[in-house]
Amino acid sequence: MEPSFQEWLWSQKGHRCVDKLQKNGFDAHWVPDLEAARTLILPLIADCASFGFGGSETVRRLGLVEQLKAEGKTVFDHWQQDLAAEQSLAIRRSQLHCDCFFCSANAISLSGEIVNVDGVGNRTSAMGFGPGKVVIVAGMNKVTADLDSALRRVREEAGPMRAKSLNMPTPCAETGICTDCHVPQRICRITTILHRQPMLTPTTVVLINQALGY
């Protein structure tokens, strides 16, 4: 079997990124795949009783929502089917004070900064303060050279792909190009940058050596 040079390159960058994230106060880890991520994460959350989940395709692939529900844990998941608008809002608010909040990132720089852009703000709010701890899980396709390229990735890649995946009638979902639009369905409304681990929120970052999410 031929070696994957993409995997090799990502592993080199991943370890450098983890080193910078750790210097910035985050509990950061690199793992080769999703199963290794599960193995790493489960002991870290064993003492938690309630969990919030942001709208992340990457986190869903870990299978934790189903496992935690089966274990009788309290799970605040606004991606449940057939939720009324007021139910979804109540769940998003509950995510702000759960024991552990799971989400991904739109971009992570090799200089150790984590960039996220939201439409509603439940994810960007919960990442900074409220939950007992935060776990950020991201594929190596999200890692960029520096903060400027991380912000550019959100605008040029993550934003258009996410809008398309949600079937949003936005210009970027049609053309793939951000026009800094003013349409009501715009999903890029709130930008947060975690330059360092928030003072009162222990934050674990798990980089997975795969292409995951948008």
C-alpha positions in Angstrom: 0.0 0.0 0.0 1.5 3.4 -1.1 2.0 5.9 1.7 -0.3 8.9 1.8 1.9 12.0 1.5 -1.1 14.2 2.4 -1.5 12.3 5.7 2.3 12.7 6.3 2.2 16.4 5.6 -0.9 16.9 7.9 0.8 14.9 10.7 3.8 17.2 10.5 1.6 20.3 10.6 -0.7 18.8 13.2 2.1 18.3 15.7 3.4 21.8 15.2 -0.1 23.2 15.6 -0.7 21.2 18.8 2.6 22.6 20.2 1.4 26.2 19.6 -2.1 25.5 21.0 -0.5 24.1 24.1 1.7 27.2 24.5 -1.5 29.2 24.2 -3.0 27.3 27.2 -5.2 24.8 25.4 -5.2 21.0 26.2 -4.4 20.1 22.6 -3.9 16.7 21.0 -3.3 15.2 17.5 -4.8 11.8 16.6 -4.7 9.8 13.4 -8.4 9.1 13.0 -11.9 9.3 14.5 -11.7 6.1 16.6 -8.5 7.4 18.2 -10.3 10.7 18.9 -13.1 8.8 20.7 -10.6 6.8 22.7 -8.9 10.1 23.8 -12.1 12.0 24.5 -14.2 9.5 26.5 -12.0 9.5 29.7 -12.0 13.3 29.6 -15.7 13.6 29.8 -16.4 10.7 32.2 -17.3 13.0 35.1 -19.8 15.1 33.1 -23.5 14.6 33.4 -24.8 17.1 30.8 -23.6 17.8 27.3 -24.3 20.4 24.6 -23.5 19.9 20.9 -23.0 22.6 18.4 -24.0 22.1 14.8 -20.9 20.2 13.7 -20.8 17.4 11.2 -17.3 16.4 12.5 -18.5 15.9 16.1 -21.5 13.9 15.0 -19.2 11.4 13.3 -17.8 10.5 16.7 -21.1 8.9 17.6 -21.1 10.5 21.0 -24.7 11.9 20.9 -26.1 8.4 20.6 -23.7 6.9 23.2 -24.3 9.6 25.8 -28.1 9.3 25.5 -27.8 5.5 25.8 -25.9 6.1 29.1 -28.6 8.2 30.5 -26.7 11.5 30.2 -28.5 14.8 29.6 -27.9 15.9 26.0 -28.8 19.3 24.6 -29.0 18.8 20.9 -30.8 21.3 18.7 -30.3 19.0 15.7 -33.1 16.7 16.9 -35.9 16.1 14.3 -39.2 18.0 14.4 -38.3 20.6 17.1 -40.5 23.6 17.3 -38.7 27.0 17.1 -39.1 27.7 20.8 -37.8 24.2 21.7 -34.7 24.7 19.5 -34.0 28.1 21.2 -34.4 26.6 24.7 -31.9 23.8 23.8 -29.4 26.3 22.5 -29.7 28.3 25.7 -29.2 25.2 27.8 -26.0 24.5 25.9 -24.5 27.6 27.6 -24.5 26.0 31.1 -23.9 22.3 30.4 -21.0 20.4 32.0 -19.3 19.8 28.6 -19.9 21.5 25.2 -18.8 19.9 22.0 -18.1 21.7 18.8 -15.7 22.0 15.9 -13.8 25.0 14.4 -14.1 26.8 11.1 -10.3 27.3 11.1 -7.3 26.8 13.3 -4.0 28.5 12.6 -0.5 27.0 13.0 0.1 29.9 15.3 -2.4 28.4 17.7 -5.6 30.5 17.2 -9.1 29.1 16.8 -11.5 31.0 14.5 -15.3 30.5 14.4 -18.1 32.3 12.6 -21.7 31.8 13.6 -25.1 33.0 12.5 -27.0 32.5 15.8 -24.1 32.6 18.2 -24.9 29.7 20.6 -21.6 28.0 19.6 -19.4 31.0 19.7 -20.9 32.0 23.0 -20.5 28.6 24.6 -16.9 28.2 23.5 -15.9 31.3 25.5 -17.8 31.0 28.8 -20.6 29.0 30.4 -20.0 25.3 30.1 -17.8 23.5 32.6 -15.5 22.5 29.8 -15.3 22.7 26.0 -14.1 20.1 23.5 -13.2 21.3 20.0 -12.8 18.5 17.4 -11.5 19.4 13.9 -10.0 17.8 10.9 -6.6 18.8 9.6 -8.3 20.4 6.6 -9.2 23.2 8.9 -5.6 24.1 9.8 -4.1 27.1 8.0 -0.7 28.9 8.1 -1.6 31.9 10.2 -4.5 34.0 11.5 -5.0 35.9 8.3 -5.3 32.7 6.3 -7.7 31.2 9.0 -10.0 34.2 8.5 -9.7 33.9 4.8 -10.6 30.2 4.9 -13.8 30.9 6.7 -14.8 33.5 4.0 -13.6 31.5 1.0 -14.2 27.9 1.9 -16.1 27.2 5.2 -18.8 29.8 4.7 -19.9 28.9 1.2 -19.8 25.2 1.8 -21.7 25.4 5.0 -24.4 27.7 3.5 -24.7 25.2 0.6 -25.0 22.2 3.0 -27.8 24.0 4.8 -29.6 24.9 1.5 -29.5 28.5 2.4 -30.6 31.0 -0.3 -27.4 33.1 0.0 -25.2 34.3 -2.9 -22.2 32.2 -1.7 -24.4 29.0 -1.8 -25.2 29.8 -5.4 -21.8 31.0 -6.7 -19.3 29.7 -4.1 -18.0 33.3 -3.7 -18.5 35.5 -0.6 -20.0 38.9 -1.4 -20.4 40.1 2.2 -24.1 39.9 1.6 -27.1 41.4 3.5 -29.6 38.6 2.9 -31.7 37.5 5.9 -30.4 34.0 5.6 -26.7 35.0 6.0 -24.9 32.6 8.4 -21.7 34.7 8.8 -22.7 37.2 11.5 -20.5 36.6 14.6 -16.8 36.1 14.5 -14.8 34.9 17.5 -11.0 34.2 17.8 -9.7 32.2 20.7 -6.2 33.6 21.0 -5.6 31.8 24.3 -7.7 29.4 26.3 -10.5 31.4 28.0 -9.6 32.1 31.7 -12.5 30.1 33.2 -13.2 27.5 30.6 -10.9 24.5 30.3 -10.7 23.7 26.6 -9.5 20.6 24.9 -8.7 20.7 21.1 -8.5 17.4 19.2 -6.9 17.6 15.7 -7.8 14.5 13.6 -5.5 13.7 10.7 -8.4 13.5 8.2 -10.5 15.9 6.1 -13.6 16.4 8.1 -16.4 19.0 8.0 -16.5 22.3 6.1 
